[in-house]
Amino acid sequence: MKKMKDQKEIQIAWEIWNLVEKLNNLLWDRYEEDFIEIYLREEEDKFLYTIAHPSLTTTQDKTED
């Protein structure tokens, strides 16, 4: 009996994965340019933050030899 439950669970997981993949493709097709714009803006923000706060982004070894 447990084997049937496992198979059903596997089948449901497979269907969910396929639907998520389909949704991913639909969202990408619809919002590709917007997603790229957001990604580039976030990367630029990270870069500008590292320039403005270099001491917060570099690891300094304060141990003495």
ABEGO torsion letter per residue (X at the ends): XAAAAAAAAAAAAAAAAAAAAAAAAAAAAAAAAAAAAAAAAAAAAAAAAAAABAAAABBBBABBX
